[in-house]
């Protein structure tokens, strides 16, 4: 690990990174946390978006970690085993990755999600922008693809307490389901399990407000 850290500190590419890129501000981190060494990040604080580049000694890989709201996942684009390979992929993919994080691109949405008519679901116009102290952060017309075939289609977030309610659609199981997080601790719920948008709409109508109000009481 010490040898890797020294190589990173001597990496001339870091000095060439722009201070601002596609609305994201550069953060030079250079910090070790367990098996991970965080190298740098680009963050858009007002939009709760961040791309972090790090090295993980446990897997001996360089990684790109995407943070959107309270959701974090690894972007497999950036998984490489050497600094030279990381520099090459950053030159090729850094800007486009930040562009896609900054602006929704319908062209990146898989056809099954489009065919499911999630993006044109009229219920989006009924969803309140705020319920209790939770704000609507992700809406169905701009779903967020994460991992394992799942898309976030609705997310209400309370950023100050790192709490949220997320509604997912999984393309492999062709089903909708929900998850709550209180201070980042997951709490499963079956209240929003559904096999169709119509069924999900009915369950949201019955349980959305009550669920978020109950979560509000937990964080207050």
MOVEN-V150355 format. One record per pair of residues at least 24 apart in sequence whose ideal C-beta (glycine too) atoms are under 8 Angstrom apart, sorted by sequence separation. I is the first residue (numbers start at 1). J is the second residue. D is the distance in whole Angstrom. If there is no record, write none. Layout:
# MOVEN-V150355
I;J;D, I;J;D
This chain:
# MOVEN-V150355
23;47;8, 51;75;8, 62;86;5, 119;143;7, 134;158;5, 148;172;8, 149;173;8, 176;200;5, 14;39;8, 24;49;7, 53;78;7, 118;143;6, 131;156;6, 133;158;5, 167;192;6, 14;40;7, 24;50;8, 143;169;7, 5;32;7, 24;51;7, 127;154;7, 137;164;7, 8;37;7, 134;163;8, 113;143;6, 134;164;7, 1;32;8, 8;39;6, 134;165;7, 180;211;7, 5;37;6, 4;37;7, 53;86;7, 64;97;7, 68;101;7, 118;151;8, 167;200;7, 182;215;7, 1;35;8, 109;143;7, 66;101;7, 110;145;7, 118;153;6, 180;215;6, 1;37;7, 109;145;7, 182;218;5, 183;219;7, 53;90;7, 108;145;7, 167;204;8, 182;219;6, 104;142;4, 113;151;6, 109;151;8, 51;94;8, 165;208;8, 51;97;6, 165;211;6, 8;55;7, 51;98;6, 165;212;6, 51;101;7, 154;204;8, 165;215;7, 4;55;6, 118;169;6, 42;94;8, 49;101;5, 163;215;6, 4;57;7, 49;102;7, 116;169;7, 47;102;7, 163;218;8, 1;57;5, 42;98;6, 113;169;7, 156;212;6, 163;219;5, 44;101;8, 158;215;8, 44;102;7, 113;171;7, 158;216;8, 161;219;5, 112;171;5, 110;171;6, 158;219;6, 112;174;8, 69;137;5, 69;138;7, 13;83;8, 11;83;6, 21;94;7, 22;95;6, 71;144;7, 73;146;5, 74;147;7, 13;87;5, 21;95;6, 24;98;5, 73;147;5, 123;197;7, 8;83;7, 23;98;8, 71;146;6, 7;83;6, 11;87;8, 22;98;4, 68;144;6, 121;197;6, 13;90;7, 21;98;6, 22;99;5, 24;101;8, 127;204;8, 131;208;7, 24;102;7, 123;201;5, 131;209;6, 134;212;5, 23;102;5, 118;197;7, 22;102;5, 117;197;7, 132;212;5, 71;152;7, 116;197;7, 123;204;7, 128;209;8, 131;212;4, 132;213;5, 134;215;7, 131;213;7, 134;216;7, 132;215;8, 133;216;6, 71;155;8, 132;216;4, 69;155;6, 133;219;8, 70;157;6, 69;157;5, 48;137;7, 70;159;7, 69;159;8, 70;162;6, 70;163;8, 70;164;5, 69;164;7, 71;166;7, 48;157;8, 48;159;7, 70;181;7, 70;184;7
